[in-house]
Amino acid sequence: MFTGIITDIGTVAEVEARPGADLAVTIACTLDLADVALGASIACSGVCLTVTAKDQNWFRVDVSAETVARTVPGMWAAGRRLNLERALKVGDELGGHIVTGHVDGIGTLVACKQHNSSLALTVAAPRALAGAIAEKGAIAVDGVSLTVNAVRDSADSCHFDLNIIPHTASWTTLGAAAVGDRVNLEIDILARYLKRMLDTKV
């Protein structure tokens, strides 16, 4: 489990193809990895991955073909910047919301403008996620816990607005966001189960 509070921005340093389309990805970072055990989880732009090797300033993860297929195209290419968060420990402060590190869909940034000292972003999400995105509800965008300001539904998509404060802009990749960027989306875990219950209601 994670909270969506990003503590470092890592960079994909090396990508090794494995048989069957799986990847071994090495990520350079400034996280303190001293007490990160092999087998521990680190969220990489909203994707929960297992540490398979590490050194002082890098760690390696295996990225399955399933993960590659469900995340933003090009996310696992050398040079890509990733939002990093270590797994939540019992007793840690829950500063964001409960984030599982499982991507529910891919959104597209359709508007980005300065609003006072913040960035105002609008994301187009798949219509299938519309029922789980609510005004003043929580959503994880590339692993960042954010509050939805407004929602507008259309026949084929769901647009929602976000406000990125200066701290979030400087500590995450969202500070460099641009129209056309694609982002990993994870809906709130409670909304995920409620949506499933409604979808399967007889």
N, C-alpha and C positions, 0 to 999 in steps of 0.2 A: 504494500500500500504506500501511497505518496500523498502529498498535500497540494502539489501544484505550485510550491514556492521554490523557484529556481535559485541555485546557489553557485552555478558556474556555467560558462559557455565553453563547450569543448569543440574540437575540430577533428573531422575524420582525417586521419593521417595515412592510413593504409587499408586497402580492401583486397582480400584474397578470396577468389572464387573457390567454392568447394563443390564436390560432385552433387548433382541434383539441384543446382541453382542456389544452394545455401551460401552464405558469405561469412568470412571471419573478418571483423572490422576492428581496427585499432583506432582508439580515440585519444587524442592528446588533450590534457586538461590541467587545471591548477587545483583540483580537489585534493584534500588530504586523504590519501588512499592508505595510510599506514594501518588503519584498523578495518579496512574493507577486506573481508575474507573472500577467497575464491568461492564462487557459488552465490555470492551476494547479488542483490538486484540494484540496478541503477536505471532510472528513467532517462531515456534519450529522446528529447523532443516529444515526450508523451508516450514512449514505447518502453515497457518494462523488459529489460534485458539482463542476462546473467553474466557476471564477470568470470571469464575463463582464464585470464592471465593479467598480470599487472606489473608495473614498476613505479618509480617515484612520480612520474608525470604522464603516465598513460595507462589505459586498461584496454583489454580486448573482450569482445563479445561475439557470439555466434548469432547471425541473423538468418532466420529460416526463410524459405521461399514463400511461405504463408505471410510472414511479416513484411517481406519486400512487396508482395502483392497488395497488402492492405494499407500501406503507408505512402506518403507523398513520393511520386516518381523523382528519382535523382537524389533522394535523401541519403543514400548510402554511398555517395560518390566522394572521392578524395577532395578535401577542401571544404566540404559542407560543414557549417556551424550548427551545433546542436545544443539545446537547452538541457542541462543536467541537474538531476536531483537524486540524492541517495534515498534509500528506503526509509520509511517512517519507523521510529522505534517507540515502544510503549513508553509513555510519559513525555514524549516530545510535544511541543506546542503545535496545535492544528491551526496554522495560520491561514490556510486556504480552504479547500474542501477535500473530501475523500476522493482520491484519484487512483484508479487501478492500474493504469498503464496499458490499457487495451483500447485500440483505436476503433471507433464506431463508424467513422466515415472521413472523407476528405473534403475540405471546404476550399473556396477560392476567394481571395481578397478582392472585392469589387470597388471599394472606396477607401481612401486613406488621406486624411487632411489634418492639419494642425488646428487644434481647438484650445485657445489659450496656451497653457504650458503642456497640454496633453496631446496625444494622438487619438483621433476619432477614426475607428476602423469599422468597416461593414464587411461581413463575411457571408457568402452564399453557401448554404449547406444543402446536402441532398434532401429532397422532399421527404424521404423515409425517416429522417430524424426530426421533422418539424414538431411532432407531438411531444418530444422530449426537450425542446428548447423553449424556455419560458422567460418572460420579462422579470428581471431581478433574480433569476435563477442562476445557478453556477454552470460553467462549462470550461473544459480544459482545451486550450488552443496551443498546439505544439508543446503540450505539457504544462502550460501556464494556467493557473487557476484564475478565472476572470468572471465578472458579473455581467450578465446580459442586460443591456440598457433598454432595448426595444426589439420587437420581432415583427416581421411582415411576411406573410405567407403568399405564395403564388402557386400556379398550377403545377410547376415542375421544380420548385426550390423553396427554400426558407432563408430569408435574409435577416441577419441579426447584427445589432450595433454594439460596439465595445468602446470603452475609454481606457487608454493606456497612459497611466501617470508617468512622470519623468523617471521615477525609480525603476518601474517595471521596464520602461524603454531601454534604460542603461544596463540592466542586469539580465536581459533576455534578448533573443534574436528579433523580437517584435519591434524593437527600436529601429530596425533597418527594413521593416516591412514595406512592400510596394504593391501597387495594384497588379493583379495577375498572379501573385504568389499563391501557392497552394499550401494548406496547413492541415495537420492531423487534428481531428476532433474527437473528444471523448465526452459524451453526455454524462450528466450527474448519475451516480449509481442508483439512486432511488428512482429517478425518472426512467432509467433503463428497465427496471423490474416492473414499474407501473405500466410502462408502454407495452411490455410483453404480456402482462395480465390482460390489458384491454384488447390487444391484438388477437388473443386466443380465447376471449370470452365467448361462451356459447350462448 
